[in-house]
Amino acid sequence: MARILVVDDDQIVLRSVERVLSRAGHDVSAQSRGEDSLDCANSQPFDVAIVDYKLPQMDGLEVLQRLRDIQPRCVRMLMTGELVLPLVVTAVNVGKVSRVIEKPFDANTLVETVNEALANYRRLTAMLQNQRGVGSAQERRQISEVIKGSGLRLAIQPIIRTSSNTLFGYEVLLRSSHPILDGPGPVLAAAERHGMLRELGSVVVARAAEWLMRLPDSAHIFMNLHPQELVDSAALSTRMEVLQLWSDRVVLEITERAEYSSNFSWQTALERVKEMGFQIAIDDLGSGYAALNMLAELQPHFMKVDMSIVRNVNADNHKRRLVDLLCNFASATGSEVVAEGVETEEEAQALADAGVDLMQGYLFGEPRLNLIP
């Protein structure tokens, strides 16, 4: 059960919303004026506030903005029968509103929207508590559950050979069905905080092996390598032995965003995995630090251009020239260029004209957990 504040000067709508939410098991306080609702919020806490946009004297956005100052943890929702997009976007971006409910709506939609907003808020609160170190033991149990359970999977997104428009391979992308650590970011962050990257890496390698057994023999896979995995070259090479059988089809992605210290033994680690037959890609080119030294040191087989460079490359001469330079560099050093985040035919054509070897993005397929979309 949640405590919900509903504000609408239309008594029919107000009583209807109150009745629907009360029947769903919530404790509802109904108010018809913005000033009265703020007085109410000053005297008692609310989990959710649902406020109509058109109110006398004080509109719904002003009510929600002032409510944010009174009760910052309250989930704020705006009701409106006139969905003015710029107004709504601004309200959401500045944090006045968490959700927008467009009138008219049916009872089921209202209840589902409120319940979903509450669930998302509680999940976010749990994540923030973990990040702040509150409940560290609980988070450690959670990341252990992720690693030891069956909810950690790898989605695949196709990578296409530009010249022939044929499948070259896939990037494997981390996915988690854990109720709290439900994405690659939260999973990796928790593994970092609790020193469990090695255990997580072992699971990822095992899942990659499962894909390699199912994919066509000609298909490569690209998989991310966490920078901290390069610190211990012996442990990394041992972990990668699981994929040794398919090493000529596995490309390990090293992000350009990482800062590689001379104290790290990453050169040794990469030399070992190269000796095992694995190929190396520099990921996120164009999004991080200066990459020329890194390219010279690593001598990668593939160079992945970040989607921030790919976006609208057909209409941006600066981006186009950068892609031209990368393609020329790759050609001179025996590397291949992969463009990430390709979404339109115009982008694809501009990249092909520049000499990009491989492309990846929603234009060619979304990440999926099964071979058959």
N, C-alpha and C positions, 0 to 999 in steps of 0.2 A: 504494500500500500504506500502511496505517495501523497504528500500534502500539496494540493494544486490550487493556485490562485487564478481565477478566470475573470476577465474584465471585458464587458461589452455593454454599451448603452441600449442595445436592442434587447428588450426583456425576453422576447421569444427565443432568440438565439442563446442568450445567457442561461435561461432555465433549461433549454435543450442540452447544451453542453454540460451543465451541472448534472443533469439527470444521467446522461450517458456515462460520464466519468465516475459518478457515484456508484452506478450499477456495476462498473468494472472494478470496484473495490477501493477507489481512491477517496481521500478526505478532501472535499472541495469547498473553497470559500469563493462565493460569487459577489462581484462588485460591479456597479454600473458607472462609476466615475473614477478617473485616474487618481485624483487626490485621495479619495477614500481607500483605494487599493494600496497606495503608498503608506497611508496611516496604518493599514492592516499589516503591511510588510514590516513596519517598524516595531510591531508588537509580537509577531510570531514568525517562525521560519517557514519557508516554502521550498519544496523540491523543484516545482515547475510553475512558471507563470505563463498563461495564455492570454494575450492582450489584443483586442481589436485595434486596427490602425486608426479608424475614424471615431474619435471620442471628442466630446465637447470640451473646450478650453485647453486641454492638454492631449495631444495625439498619442497614439500607442507607442511610437518610437521614443518619445520623450519619457513616457512612463517606464519603458524597459531600460532606458539609459539610466534613469535615476534609481530604478530597482537594482541595476548592476552594482551601484555604489552601496546600496543598503545590504543586499544579499548577493555577493559575487558568485556564490556557489549555486545559485538558483538557475535552472535551465530556462532560458527566455525564448518564448515562441510568439510570433506575430501572426494574427489572423487578418486577412484582407480579401475583399471581394474584387479589388482592382489591383492586379499584380503589375505594378510599375517596376520594370526590371532594374533600371539604374538606381532607384531608391532602395530596392531590396538588396542589390549587390553591395551598395555602400553600407547599408545597415549591418549586413553580415560581416563585411570586411573589417569594420571598426569595432566589432564585438558587441554591438547592441543586441543582436538577435542571433540565436542558435539555429532556429528553424523557422520556416514560413509555411503557414497552412492557408491554402487558397479556398475561399468560399465559392460555392457551397461544397460541403463535404458530408459523407455519410458517417454513421456512428462507428462502424468498424474501422474506417480509415483514421478517424480521430483517435480511437483507442490505440491502434497499432502505431501511429506516429508518436504518441506520448510515450508508450512503452519502449519503442525503439530509441527515442531520445534519452530516456532514463537509463537504458542499458548501455548506450554509448558513453554517457556521462560517467556512470559507475566504472566502466572499463577504463576510461581515461584517467579517472581519479586513482584507480589502482596502479596504473602505469606510472603516474607522477609520483605516487608514494614510493614505488620501487626505485625510481630514478633519484629521488632525494635521500635514499638510504633508509627510508622508513619501511620496515618489514623486509630487511635484507635476507633474513633466513627464509622468509616465505618466497622471495624471488628466487633464491637458490633452489628451493624445492621445485619451483615452477620450471626453471630451465632444465633441471634434472628430469622432470616429467616429459618435457619436449624431447630431450635427447634419447631417453629410454623408451618413449612411447612410439606409437605408429602414426602420429599426426604430422610428422615432419616429412614433406614431400618436395619433389623438384618438378616445376612446370617447365615446359619446353616452348621456345619461340623460334620459328624457322629463320634461317639465314640463306639468302638466295644468291646464286652466282649471276652477276649482272649481265655478262655477255651472252649467256644462254637461257636466262630466266629459269634455271633449274635449281633444285634443292642442293645446297652444299652441306648444311648441317643445322644444328640448333644451339641456342644458348640455354643452359639450364638455370632456372631461377628458383630461389628458396621460397617455400611456402609452408605455413604452419596453421593448423586448425585449433591450436590451444586457445582457450577463451580469453586469456590475458596477453600472452606473448603470441599474437596472432599475425605477425608479419615478419619479414626479414630484418627490418630495423630493430624492433624490440628483441628478437631472438639473438641477434649478433651483439647488441648492447649488453644484454644480460650475460651472455657467454663471456664477453670481455671483462665485465665487472667481477665475475666469479672464477676467472681463470679456467674456463671450460671450453676454450676455442679448439683445443686438440680433440676433445671428445666430440664436439659438434662437427669438426672437419672429418672425423672418421665416419660419422653417419652420412654426411653429404657424399663422401666418396662411395659409400655402399649404395646409396640411392642412384648415383651416377652409373655405377656398374649395372644396376637393374635396367636402366634405360639403354645402355649400350648392348645389352643382350636382346633387346626388343627392336631397336632401330635397324634400318638397312645397313649393310656392311660398309656402304660408301659414305654414310653420314658421319660427320664430325660433331663433337660437342665442345662448346665453349663453357668453361666453368670458372667462377671467381675464386681467387686465392687471397685469403686475408693476409695483409702485410705482416702480422705477427707470426704467421706460420713460417715465414722465411727466416726467423731468428734461429731456429733449430733445424739445420739442414738434414741431420740424421733422422730426426723424427718425421720430417716431411717426406723424405724419400721412402721411409718405411710405410707411412700411411698410403703413399701413392702406389705401392706395390699391388694393391687391390686392382688398380686399373692398368697394370703393366701389359696385360694381354692386348689391350686396345690403345696403347700409348700413341701409335701413329695417327689415331683419330681424336685425340684429346688435346685441347688447347687451353692452357691455364692463363687466365686474365689477371694482370697486375695493374691496379688502378694508378693513373697519373696523379691522383689526388694525394696519394701517400707520400710522406716525406721519408726517404730512405737515408738512415744515418750510416756513417762509415763504421760505426760500432756494430751494425748488424752484419750478419754473415749471409746476406741475401744473395751476393754474387755466388758464393759456394753452393747455396741451396738451389739456385736456378741452374747452375752448371750440372748439378747432380740429376735434376729432373730432365734436363735436356739430354744428358747421357742415357737416361732411361727411355728416350724416344718421344717425350712429350714436347709439344710446341708451346711458344709463349706469345701472348698478345698484350700490348699496352692498351688499357681501357681508359675511357673518358678523356681522350685527347682533346684539348681545347678548353677544358673546364677547370683545370687545376694549376699546378705550378709549371714553371718553364720546363719543357720536356726534351729539348735537344740533347742535353747531357744524358738523360735517362735513356733516350733512344739509342745513343751511341754506346752506352754501357751494356744495355740488355740485348741489343741486336735482335729485336722481336721478329717473329714470323708474320705477325698481323698487327696492324695499327687500327684501333677502333675510334672513329670520330664521334665525339659526344653529340647527343641529340640537340644540344643548345646551338651547335654550329649547323646541324642539318636543317633545323626548322627554318623554313622560308629561304633556303639557300638559293632557290631559283630567282628570288627577287632581291637578293642582297649581294652586291658585288664584292664587298669585303669578305663575306663568308665564302663566296665562290672562289676568290683568289686564295684564301687559306686552304680550301680543299684541293685546289690545283697544286699548291706547294707541297702538301702532304702526299699527294699522289706521285709527284715527281720524285720526292725524297724516297718514297717506298719503292718506286721503280729502280732507283739508283742503288738501293741497298738490298734488293731481293725480298722485300716485304710485300704484303697485300693489305689494301685499305678496306676496312669494313665500316659502313655508315650505319649508325644506330638511330632509331626513332623516325624512320621514313614513314610518312603518313599520306602523302599525296603523289599522284602521277607526275606532277610538275617537279616536285623535289627529286623524285627518282630519275627523271630525264636529265635534270641538271647535274646530278651526281654521276650518272652514266657518261655524260658528255665530258665531265672532268677527269674521268678515268678510274672511278671507284670500282673495285673488284667485286665486293660483296655488299649486300644490303640486308637490313633487318628492321622491322617495324610493323605497325598495325596494317600498313598497306598489304603486307604479305602474310599476316596472320598474328593473332593475339596469343599470349602465353596460355598454354593449356596443360591439364594434368593427364590427358589421355591422348593416344595416338590419333584416334578418330575424333574430330572436333564436333 
